[in-house]
Structures are given as C-alpha cells and as structure tokens.
C-alpha cells in the first residue's frame, strides 16, 4: 500500500490521478463511495476506502517503466555513454534534442508484461522502425515515449468508463528528477503534468494519517490541505508535439491491439511506412 500512501501524500481528491513513478508505475484515483462506479475492464484494483476514507480507490499501473530504461542502459547502451546513472544522463540529454517522431520508432512498453489494461504477464516488449541508422538516443526516447503511451492508454480507459480525471499529479524518483520524461508525458497525454511538492510523497501520506489519528487534524482532507501540495513547476503540453504524438499513438494502439488482443481485425502492413512518413516530416521541420 505504499502507492496508496503516495496518492494521499500527493493530495489526491475526486478527479485527481496520482502517478507514483519509479521502476514501475502505480496510478491511483479516488471516487466518492456515494456515487455509482462501474467496473473498469483491465483495472483490477477497485476497492472501497483503500486510499482514503469515504472514497473508492482505483489502482492501475504499468509493470515496468524505469526498469525498461535501466534494461536498455544495462544491456544495450553503447560504451560511449558510460554506465548506470551517467548513461541515463547522457542518453536523456541526447534524446531530449530529438523532435517527436524524428526517430521513426514506436515501442510497446511490455518488457515486464502488461498490467493495465490487458492484464497479461506473458506479453513482451517490441520496437518497430529500426534501420541501419537508428541510434541509442533514438531507442531510449522511443522507450520513454512507449511508457507515456501506456500511461495515456490507462487514462483513456478509466475516462471511457466514467471516471473523471481533471488533473495528473506525479511523484517518485522519475517525476522528481527527470524533466525530459515529464515533458514527454505532458505532450503524449496532452494535459499538464503536476509534480508532488514532497520528494518523499509515500512517507508523507503515512504522516497524513498519523496526523489525523494523533489529533492534529480532524480529517484526512484537512490534513492533506495543510500538509500536501504540488510544485510551482508544471509541465504543460506543447501543441505541436502533442499533434505528432497523437499520430504516433495511433500506431502504438495498432500494435497494442494487434499483439495484445485476440480479436484484432486491423492490418499491420502500413505501420512501418506510417512511421517513415512521420519521421520524414519531423526531420523536414
């Protein structure tokens, strides 16, 4: 329940989606118990009062995010980028210089299976669009983008079934440390990405409950109002980036449905050429 504590420590309320981002990602949402809430296919953790009193707690997530970036650095990153943290810094800097779509790549973020919305641990990662000119930063960026596409898939699924998402608050190591990743998420999801004010949001959530039990505050809501908040820096979507990512997301969803669902009726024959067209347009500027 550390992720649930993180949602409380980030100040979750009705309409908030809190992303606890690290090696994997947990997405927590709360909704009032006195309102009807349908089952959301692919979201397995819908439990009354699992996050906050008087609220349904909805937990979704991705079974690998930071672990995917670490996998690439550990096993595939060229020696020139160094190792461990130094490699992440160099690859991030190089990837950030690329335009959306410029790599000609799209990946599926299933290196550790898919938790939400397909709920299938036997799915695996995929990278489409490689050529003899593909570089390490291009692959690294495609992996970051894939995790953002996975995040968008979760948001769209819960909204499809009537769950309101008015804001996204992010916490955890990635949200705290990596501005490039957060900007990609803002552009892909086409909505602002807020960052929890506390670098130890899960611990703060536990402290919120402690403050209520200890009598410092009368309710969880009062304790959250006094103890939690978001940083001044908010990552806003860049319209031209969001437009490119909308096209790339269509490719991602085609691959997602083709490899992840048994009833796919579409065609994969145009995927590579679509990626080349998006790539060439991005490079022309």
C-alpha positions in Angstrom: 0.0 0.0 0.0 3.0 2.4 -0.4 1.5 3.6 -3.6 -1.8 4.3 -1.9 0.0 6.4 0.7 1.7 8.2 -2.1 -1.7 9.2 -3.5 -2.7 10.6 -0.2 0.7 12.4 0.2 0.2 13.9 -3.3 -3.1 15.4 -2.2 -5.4 13.2 -4.1 -9.1 14.2 -4.3 -12.0 13.4 -6.6 -10.8 13.9 -10.1 -7.1 13.5 -9.4 -4.9 10.8 -10.9 -1.7 10.3 -9.0 1.2 8.5 -10.7 3.8 7.0 -8.4 6.7 6.7 -10.9 9.8 4.5 -10.4 10.9 1.1 -11.6 7.2 0.5 -12.3 4.3 2.9 -12.1 1.1 2.8 -9.9 -1.8 5.0 -10.9 -4.2 5.8 -8.1 -7.6 7.5 -8.4 -10.3 8.2 -5.8 -14.0 8.5 -6.4 -16.8 9.1 -3.9 -18.5 6.0 -2.4 -21.9 7.6 -2.7 -21.7 7.8 -6.5 -22.1 4.8 -8.7 -18.8 3.4 -10.1 -18.8 0.8 -12.9 -16.3 -1.9 -13.2 -13.5 -0.7 -15.5 -12.1 -3.6 -17.6 -8.4 -4.1 -17.1 -8.3 -2.1 -13.8 -8.1 -4.8 -11.2 -7.7 -2.8 -8.0 -11.1 -1.1 -7.3 -11.6 -1.3 -3.5 -13.7 0.9 -1.2 -11.6 3.1 1.1 -8.3 1.5 0.0 -6.8 5.0 -0.4 -9.0 7.5 1.5 -12.0 7.2 3.8 -15.3 7.6 2.1 -13.8 7.0 -1.3 -13.3 4.2 -3.8 -9.7 3.6 -4.5 -8.8 2.7 -8.1 -5.3 1.4 -8.7 -3.9 0.7 -12.2 -0.4 0.8 -13.4 2.5 -0.3 -15.6 4.6 -3.3 -14.6 7.8 -1.6 -15.9 8.8 2.0 -16.5 12.2 2.9 -15.0 13.1 -0.8 -15.3 12.8 -0.5 -19.1 15.2 2.4 -19.2 17.6 0.5 -16.9 17.3 -2.6 -19.1 18.4 -0.6 -22.1 21.3 1.0 -20.2 22.5 -2.2 -18.7 22.3 -4.5 -21.7 22.2 -2.4 -24.9 23.6 1.1 -24.4 27.0 1.7 -26.2 30.0 2.1 -24.0 30.5 5.7 -25.1 27.5 6.7 -22.9 29.1 5.2 -19.8 27.1 3.0 -17.3 24.4 3.3 -14.7 23.4 6.9 -13.7 25.9 8.6 -16.1 24.5 6.8 -19.1 20.9 7.8 -18.2 22.0 11.4 -18.0 23.8 11.3 -21.4 21.1 9.4 -23.1 18.4 11.7 -21.7 20.3 14.8 -22.9 20.7 13.3 -26.4 17.1 12.1 -26.6 15.8 15.5 -25.5 17.4 17.0 -28.5 15.3 14.9 -30.9 11.9 16.0 -32.1 8.8 13.9 -31.5 8.6 11.4 -34.4 12.2 12.1 -35.6 13.4 8.6 -34.6 10.9 6.8 -36.8 10.4 4.4 -33.9 7.5 3.2 -31.8 7.8 0.7 -28.9 5.5 -1.3 -26.7 6.2 -0.9 -23.0 5.7 -4.6 -22.2 9.2 -5.7 -21.2 7.7 -7.0 -17.9 4.2 -7.9 -19.3 1.2 -5.6 -19.3 -0.6 -4.8 -16.1 -3.2 -2.3 -17.3 -5.3 -2.5 -19.4 -4.6 -6.0 -20.9 -3.6 -7.8 -17.6 -1.3 -10.2 -19.3 2.2 -11.1 -17.9 3.1 -13.1 -21.0 3.2 -10.1 -23.3 6.7 -8.8 -24.2 8.4 -5.7 -25.4 8.5 -4.6 -29.1 10.4 -2.0 -31.1 9.3 -1.1 -34.6 11.0 1.1 -37.2 14.7 0.4 -36.7 17.1 1.0 -39.6 20.9 0.8 -40.0 20.9 4.5 -38.9 19.0 4.1 -35.7 20.9 5.5 -32.7 20.9 4.7 -29.0 19.3 8.0 -28.0 16.5 7.4 -30.5 15.8 4.0 -29.0 16.0 5.5 -25.5 13.5 8.2 -26.4 11.2 5.6 -28.0 11.2 3.6 -24.8 10.3 6.7 -22.8 7.5 7.6 -25.3 6.2 4.0 -25.1 5.7 4.3 -21.3 3.9 7.6 -21.9 1.7 5.9 -24.4 0.9 3.2 -21.9 0.0 5.9 -19.3 -2.3 7.5 -21.9 -4.0 4.2 -22.5 -4.8 3.9 -18.8 -6.2 7.4 -18.6 -8.4 6.8 -21.7 -9.7 3.6 -20.3 -10.8 4.9 -17.0 -12.4 8.0 -18.6 -14.2 5.7 -21.1 -16.0 4.2 -18.1 -17.0 7.4 -16.5 -14.1 8.0 -14.1 -13.2 11.7 -14.1 -9.5 12.7 -14.5 -9.2 16.5 -14.0 -5.6 16.6 -13.1 -2.5 14.3 -13.1 -0.1 14.6 -10.2 3.2 12.7 -10.4 5.6 11.7 -7.7 8.5 9.3 -7.2 12.1 9.3 -8.5 11.4 9.8 -12.2 8.9 12.7 -11.6 11.3 14.3 -9.1 14.5 14.1 -11.2 13.7 13.9 -15.0 12.2 16.9 -16.7 12.6 15.3 -20.1 10.4 12.3 -19.2 7.8 14.6 -17.6 7.6 16.8 -20.7 7.2 13.7 -22.9 4.3 12.6 -20.7 2.7 16.1 -20.9 3.0 16.1 -24.7 1.8 12.5 -25.2 -1.2 12.8 -22.7 -1.8 16.4 -23.9 -2.5 17.5 -20.4 -0.5 19.3 -17.7 1.8 17.2 -15.5 2.0 18.4 -11.9 4.7 17.2 -9.5 4.1 16.5 -5.8 5.8 19.0 -3.6 7.3 16.3 -1.4 10.2 14.2 -2.6 9.0 11.5 -0.1 5.4 11.5 -1.0 4.6 8.0 0.2 6.0 8.7 3.6 4.1 12.0 3.7 0.9 10.1 3.0 1.5 7.9 6.0 2.2 11.0 8.1 -1.1 12.5 7.0 -2.9 9.5 8.5 -0.7 9.8 11.6 -1.7 13.4 12.0 -5.4 12.5 11.9 -5.0 9.6 14.3 -2.9 11.8 16.6 -5.5 14.6 16.7 -3.5 17.2 14.9 -6.2 17.4 12.1 -9.8 16.4 12.2 -9.9 14.6 8.8 -7.7 13.3 6.1 -8.9 16.2 3.8 -7.9 18.8 6.4 -4.5 17.1 6.9 -4.0 17.0 3.1 -4.9 20.7 2.8 -2.3 21.6 5.5 0.5 19.1 4.6 0.4 18.4 0.9 0.7 20.3 -2.4 2.4 20.5 -5.8 5.4 22.3 -7.0 5.3 25.6 -8.9 6.8 23.9 -12.0 4.1 22.3 -14.1 4.9 20.6 -17.4 2.5 21.9 -20.0 1.8 20.1 -23.3 3.5 21.7 -26.3 0.7 21.8 -29.0 3.0 20.9 -32.0 4.5 18.0 -30.0 1.1 16.8 -28.9 -0.1 16.8 -32.6 2.8 14.5 -33.6 2.2 12.2 -30.6 -1.5 11.9 -31.5 -0.4 10.3 -34.8 2.3 8.1 -33.1 -0.3 7.0 -30.5 -2.5 5.6 -33.3 0.5 3.5 -34.4 1.1 2.4 -30.8 -2.6 1.4 -30.4 -2.5 -0.6 -33.6 0.5 -2.5 -32.3 -1.1 -2.7 -28.8 -4.3 -4.2 -30.1 -2.6 -6.5 -32.7 -0.2 -8.1 -30.2 -2.3 -7.8 -27.1 -5.8 -8.7 -28.0 -7.2 -11.9 -29.6 -9.9 -10.2 -31.8 -7.7 -7.7 -33.7 -9.2 -7.2 -37.1 -6.9 -4.5 -38.5 -3.7 -4.6 -40.5 -0.1 -4.1 -39.6 1.0 -3.6 -43.3 1.1 0.1 -43.1 2.8 0.6 -39.7 6.4 0.9 -40.9 5.5 3.2 -43.8 3.5 5.4 -41.4 6.4 5.7 -39.1 8.7 6.7 -42.0 6.2 9.3 -43.1 6.0 10.8 -39.6 9.8 10.6 -39.3 10.5 12.4 -42.6 8.0 15.1 -41.8 9.7 15.7 -38.4 13.1 15.9 -40.0 12.0 18.4 -42.6 10.7 20.6 -39.8 
